[in-house]
Amino acid sequence: MTRRTKKVKASGRFGVRYGSRLRKRIREIDSTAKIYHRCPQCRLMSVKKQSIGIWECRKCSTKYTGGAWTPQTNAGRRSVGTIKQIQEKRFED
């Protein structure tokens, strides 16, 4: 028996339903959600998704919140950058 989901990978569970563009988006989201990510504390590639929006480092047991599919969202990165800029201005004054 041949392998049927070589190209489509995990989105093969949808078969021919929902359109190719949506299946490709789901494949990208699933693949980024299930891989190991870098821990902000210990800097190792050991962070896994525990549940929606909750991420845990397997090495140092740090739990933190993030996005539903990625540990950090674009809005979160932007807000951290803004906070750092404000703090730098306060130290200069």
C-alpha positions as CSV (number, residue, x, y, z in Angstrom):
1,M,0.0,0.0,0.0
2,T,1.4,3.4,-0.9
3,R,1.7,6.4,1.4
4,R,-1.1,8.9,0.6
5,T,0.0,12.0,2.7
6,K,3.5,12.6,1.5
7,K,2.8,16.0,0.1
8,V,0.0,17.2,2.2
9,K,1.3,15.7,5.5
10,A,-1.0,16.2,8.5
11,S,-3.6,18.1,6.5
12,G,-4.3,14.9,4.6
13,R,-6.8,14.1,7.2
14,F,-9.2,16.5,5.5
15,G,-9.1,14.7,2.1
16,V,-10.3,16.8,-0.7
17,R,-12.5,19.0,1.5
18,Y,-12.1,22.7,2.3
19,G,-9.9,23.7,-0.6
20,S,-6.1,23.5,-1.1
21,R,-5.3,27.0,0.2
22,L,-6.9,26.4,3.6
23,R,-5.3,22.9,3.9
24,K,-1.9,24.5,3.2
25,R,-2.5,27.1,5.9
26,I,-3.5,24.4,8.4
27,R,-0.4,22.3,7.5
28,E,1.8,25.3,8.2
29,I,0.1,26.1,11.5
30,D,0.2,22.5,12.7
31,S,3.8,22.1,11.8
32,T,4.9,25.2,13.7
33,A,2.7,24.4,16.8
34,K,4.1,20.9,17.2
35,I,7.9,21.6,16.9
36,Y,10.2,22.5,19.8
37,H,10.8,26.3,20.3
38,R,13.5,28.3,22.1
39,C,13.0,28.9,25.8
40,P,13.2,32.5,26.9
41,Q,14.8,31.5,30.3
42,C,17.4,28.8,29.5
43,R,17.6,29.4,25.7
44,L,17.3,25.7,24.8
45,M,15.1,24.3,22.1
46,S,12.8,22.6,24.6
47,V,9.5,24.5,24.7
48,K,6.4,22.6,23.7
49,K,2.8,23.6,23.6
50,Q,0.9,22.4,26.6
51,S,-2.5,23.7,25.7
52,I,-3.9,26.6,23.7
53,G,-1.8,29.6,24.6
54,I,0.2,27.9,27.3
55,W,3.8,26.9,26.6
56,E,6.2,24.9,28.9
57,C,9.9,24.3,28.8
58,R,10.7,20.6,29.3
59,K,14.2,21.4,30.6
60,C,13.7,24.2,33.2
61,S,9.9,23.7,33.7
62,T,9.1,27.4,32.9
63,K,5.5,28.0,31.9
64,Y,4.4,31.1,30.1
65,T,1.6,32.3,27.9
66,G,1.9,33.1,24.2
67,G,0.0,32.7,21.1
68,A,-2.3,29.8,20.3
69,W,0.0,28.4,17.7
70,T,3.4,30.1,18.3
71,P,5.1,30.9,21.6
72,Q,5.3,34.6,20.7
73,T,2.9,36.6,18.6
74,N,3.9,39.6,16.5
75,A,1.9,41.9,18.8
76,G,3.7,40.5,21.8
77,R,7.1,41.1,20.2
78,R,6.0,44.6,19.3
79,S,4.8,45.4,22.9
80,V,8.1,44.0,24.4
81,G,10.1,46.3,22.1
82,T,8.0,49.3,23.0
83,I,8.4,48.6,26.7
84,K,12.2,48.4,26.3
85,Q,12.3,51.7,24.5
86,I,10.3,53.4,27.2
87,Q,12.5,52.0,29.9
88,E,15.7,53.2,28.0
89,K,14.3,56.7,27.8
90,R,13.5,56.7,31.5
91,F,17.1,55.8,32.3
92,E,18.5,58.5,30.0
93,D,16.5,61.3,31.8
